[in-house]
């Protein structure tokens, strides 16, 4: 199959996948794998390997699926697990709380919404946004009671900050998975730096929106509805952890891997040779750099006298990352199936049409998937798998523009959070809001931030080749 019929088959496949996930409640792994198989059959991928003179010239469908699945685990599996383990340990030792405290001191108490936004942004780099909101919500509550600032404004600011880094900055699984699928997984430092730059506009837009909506929507608490929650002071929160780790030890698991990757990039760029160059290049590979970060987080755990919990924390991390890894691998299968059809050749022959869309294509596709099925990670990994074979046609195949594509996919995966998204319910419930208020706050916030991020990404794309 080729031409317009293949495009139609592709569109129908995506619609069926979304329907299976969002309406039939079939797990994303099974939905994506099933659709990949059906699309491969309809598109005419041969059932068995095609050989000429004993050499395989075209893989059979079963081998295409196997290659797409296994290829994802080549490097990304370890990176995701190590990054998640760092976040889990920081969460359990109070390192995340210490990072939040440092942000408040840096920004100042006179700008509470911005402080809360940046607090969430920093903490969510290693910690999942859902967990981050639960961890930091007691701090938000204490600050609201202490300053009298809008409860809703602070909840929206915290949610926005957490969400931005969750979809844009490694080592969160989504951006790592997209970078690996698109071929820039070994250049994780560039992905991190672009993620930081692309966070600026959504942070500004999110802070302004938080101030705006805080004057117009009131939480149940502000309306005098008692939730029965016991609000702890900051000192009580600190006491519940025993003793918080130092600022250096809280930052080290995040900063040290970034520094190692940066040094490795410099060594590679200047062409340095010798044993020391080899050592620095080795330490700067994403897997090893994050492993060093894990070592620093283990030291923090030991200092907190909680090493007896290490096995439990590792097991908890593996249980959390397992589903993410398998969904990511399923996205890799879909991408491999698409690459094995004639779809890419057809798009190449009609390149001018798709080049006109350019960087907006991955954003729109990710936004459609996110809005339809709810999970940002599923939207990111699936979109990356679909877009990967199309990068040259879209004019996004240089390293810098490929990283921008990762950012565009992440921005799209914010648009929008509503009732089919678990994070929506975390924010509304812990933010003491009704679902109707959640649509006015969380849903609109993610729309504003996603569009703001995409505006910044588009501006960057005008100057980066």
Secondary structure, DSSP 4 states (H G I P E B T S, - for coil): --HHHHHHHHHHHHHHHHHHHHTS---HHHHHHHHHHHHHHHHT--SS-EEETTEEEE--HHHHHHHHHHHHHTTHHHHHHHHHHHHHHHHHHTHHHHHHHHHHHHH-TT-HHHHHHHHHHHHTTTS-HHHHHHHHHHHHHHHHHHH---HHHHHHHHHHHHHHHHHHSTTSHHHHHHHHHTT-TT-HHHHHHHHHHHHHHHHHHHHHHHHHHHTT---TTTTT----PPPPPHHHHHHHTSSPPPHHHHHHHHHHHHHHHHHHHHHHHHT--SHHHHHHHHHHSHHHHHHHHHHHHHHHHHHTT-GGGHHHHHHHHHHHHHHHHHHHHHHHHHHHHHHHSSHHHHHHHTHHHHHHHTHHHHHHHHHHHHHHH--HHHHHHHHHHHHHTTHHHHT--SHHHHHHHHHHHHHHTTS---TT-HHHHHHHHHTT--HHHHIIIIIHHHHHHHHHHHHHHHHHHTT--
